[in-house]
Amino acid sequence: MKSAVQRMHQVFVYGTLKKGQPNHYWLTKPENGVSKFLAEGKTETKFPLVIGTRYNIPFLLDKKGSGHEIEGEIYEVDDKMMGNLDILEDYPEYYDREKQNIKLSNNEITSCWLYLIRKFPEELLQKPHLTSYKDCPEQKYCERSCRNSDIRAKDDMSFSKH
């Protein structure tokens, strides 16, 4: 019996999935699928990257041309890993994904999937725009399982379960 051929995808991660960040383990767990680090890069297009809630969650907002070129990492992942990343990102309910051009350090351009939020409260655009996300001790990222679903801070958004 022939096994199904796994397609490979390039995905650009800019937040909690980067090396040294709280969700990087998603990319390294063999049961989630295959992933291979390819390179660091940054978006060719400017986007607003903001911290959207008290849980220190990075949101890449679909407001192209606003904000900064976003720094991140490129991974090659198989279909299984892509499906698991979709689960983590609550795609397509909360985050959407699209192909974007990513610039490598040698100025080459590659096309990668990235996750972003299309429908968001306009006041998020007033938050500081970051070029790179890093979890910090002053405001730790809080995993979904640790979040209090009954009590919401003023800046928590009902569209974000993640």
C-alpha positions as CSV (number, residue, x, y, z in Angstrom):
1,M,0.0,0.0,0.0
2,K,1.3,3.4,-1.0
3,S,1.6,6.1,1.7
4,A,0.3,9.5,1.0
5,V,2.9,12.1,0.0
6,Q,3.1,14.9,2.5
7,R,3.2,18.4,0.9
8,M,5.6,20.9,2.5
9,H,4.7,24.5,3.2
10,Q,6.8,27.5,4.3
11,V,5.3,29.3,7.2
12,F,6.5,32.6,8.8
13,V,6.2,32.8,12.5
14,Y,6.6,36.2,14.3
15,G,5.3,35.6,17.8
16,T,5.1,32.8,20.4
17,L,6.2,30.1,17.9
18,K,9.7,31.6,17.5
19,K,12.7,29.9,19.1
20,G,12.9,30.7,22.8
21,Q,9.2,31.7,22.9
22,P,6.4,30.0,24.8
23,N,4.7,28.0,21.9
24,H,7.9,27.0,20.1
25,Y,7.4,23.5,21.4
26,W,4.5,23.1,18.9
27,L,7.1,23.2,16.1
28,T,9.4,20.6,17.8
29,K,6.9,18.0,18.9
30,P,7.1,15.0,16.5
31,E,3.5,14.1,17.1
32,N,2.5,17.5,15.7
33,G,4.2,16.8,12.4
34,V,7.5,17.7,10.7
35,S,9.1,21.2,10.9
36,K,12.5,22.4,9.9
37,F,13.9,25.9,10.6
38,L,15.0,27.5,7.3
39,A,16.0,31.1,8.0
40,E,15.2,34.4,9.8
41,G,13.5,37.0,7.7
42,K,11.1,39.9,7.8
43,T,7.9,40.8,6.0
44,E,8.3,42.7,2.8
45,T,5.1,44.5,3.6
46,K,4.6,46.6,6.7
47,F,2.0,45.4,9.2
48,P,1.0,46.5,12.7
49,L,2.2,43.9,15.3
50,V,0.6,44.7,18.7
51,I,0.1,43.1,22.1
52,G,-3.6,42.7,22.1
53,T,-4.6,41.4,25.6
54,R,-3.4,41.1,29.2
55,Y,-2.2,37.6,28.2
56,N,0.7,39.1,26.2
57,I,-0.6,37.7,22.9
58,P,0.9,39.1,19.7
59,F,-1.5,40.1,17.0
60,L,-0.5,40.8,13.4
61,L,-3.3,43.1,12.1
62,D,-4.4,43.0,8.5
63,K,-3.6,46.7,7.9
64,K,-1.0,46.5,5.2
65,G,1.3,49.5,4.9
66,S,0.9,50.5,8.5
67,G,3.4,49.6,11.2
68,H,6.7,47.9,10.5
69,E,8.4,45.2,8.5
70,I,7.9,42.3,11.0
71,E,10.9,40.1,12.0
72,G,10.4,36.4,12.4
73,E,11.4,32.9,11.4
74,I,10.7,30.7,8.4
75,Y,9.9,27.0,8.9
76,E,9.2,24.3,6.4
77,V,6.3,22.2,7.7
78,D,4.3,19.2,6.5
79,D,0.5,19.0,6.1
80,K,0.1,17.6,9.6
81,M,2.1,20.4,11.3
82,M,0.3,23.0,9.2
83,G,-3.0,21.5,10.5
84,N,-1.8,21.7,14.0
85,L,-0.7,25.3,13.6
86,D,-4.1,26.0,12.2
87,I,-5.6,24.6,15.5
88,L,-3.2,26.7,17.6
89,E,-4.1,29.8,15.7
90,D,-7.9,29.1,15.6
91,Y,-7.8,29.3,11.8
92,P,-10.1,30.2,10.1
93,E,-12.4,31.4,12.9
94,Y,-10.1,34.0,14.6
95,Y,-6.8,34.2,12.7
96,D,-6.7,34.0,8.9
97,R,-3.6,33.1,6.9
98,E,-2.3,34.2,3.6
99,K,0.9,34.1,1.6
100,Q,3.3,37.0,2.0
101,N,6.7,37.8,0.7
102,I,9.4,37.4,3.3
103,K,12.9,39.0,2.8
104,L,15.9,37.0,3.9
105,S,19.1,38.5,5.1
106,N,20.7,38.1,1.7
107,N,17.8,40.1,0.2
108,E,16.2,37.1,-1.5
109,I,12.5,36.9,-1.3
110,T,10.4,33.8,-0.5
111,S,6.7,33.3,-0.2
112,C,5.4,32.0,3.2
113,W,2.1,31.5,5.0
114,L,1.6,33.8,7.9
115,Y,-1.3,34.2,10.3
116,L,-3.0,37.6,10.8
117,I,-6.3,39.0,12.1
118,R,-8.6,40.6,9.5
119,K,-11.4,41.7,11.8
120,F,-10.2,43.7,14.8
121,P,-11.3,46.6,16.9
122,E,-9.8,49.8,15.4
123,E,-8.5,50.8,18.9
124,L,-5.8,48.1,18.5
125,L,-4.1,50.3,16.0
126,Q,-3.5,52.8,18.8
127,K,-1.3,50.3,20.7
128,P,2.5,50.4,20.2
129,H,3.5,48.8,16.9
130,L,6.4,46.3,17.4
131,T,8.9,45.1,14.9
132,S,9.5,41.9,16.8
133,Y,7.7,40.0,19.6
134,K,9.4,38.7,22.7
135,D,7.8,37.3,25.8
136,C,9.1,39.2,28.8
137,P,9.0,38.8,32.6
138,E,7.1,42.1,33.1
139,Q,4.2,40.7,31.1
140,K,4.3,37.0,30.6
141,Y,2.5,35.2,27.8
142,C,-0.3,33.1,29.3
143,E,-1.2,29.8,27.6
144,R,-4.8,29.2,26.7
145,S,-5.2,26.6,29.4
146,C,-4.1,29.1,32.1
147,R,-6.5,31.9,31.1
148,N,-9.5,32.8,33.2
149,S,-12.4,32.6,30.8
150,D,-14.8,34.1,33.3
151,I,-13.0,37.4,33.9
152,R,-12.0,39.5,31.0
153,A,-9.8,42.6,31.2
154,K,-11.0,45.7,29.4
155,D,-8.6,45.2,26.6
156,D,-9.4,41.5,26.1
157,M,-11.1,40.9,22.8
158,S,-14.0,38.5,22.4
159,F,-12.7,37.4,19.0
160,S,-9.5,36.0,20.5
161,K,-9.7,32.7,22.2
162,H,-5.9,32.2,21.8
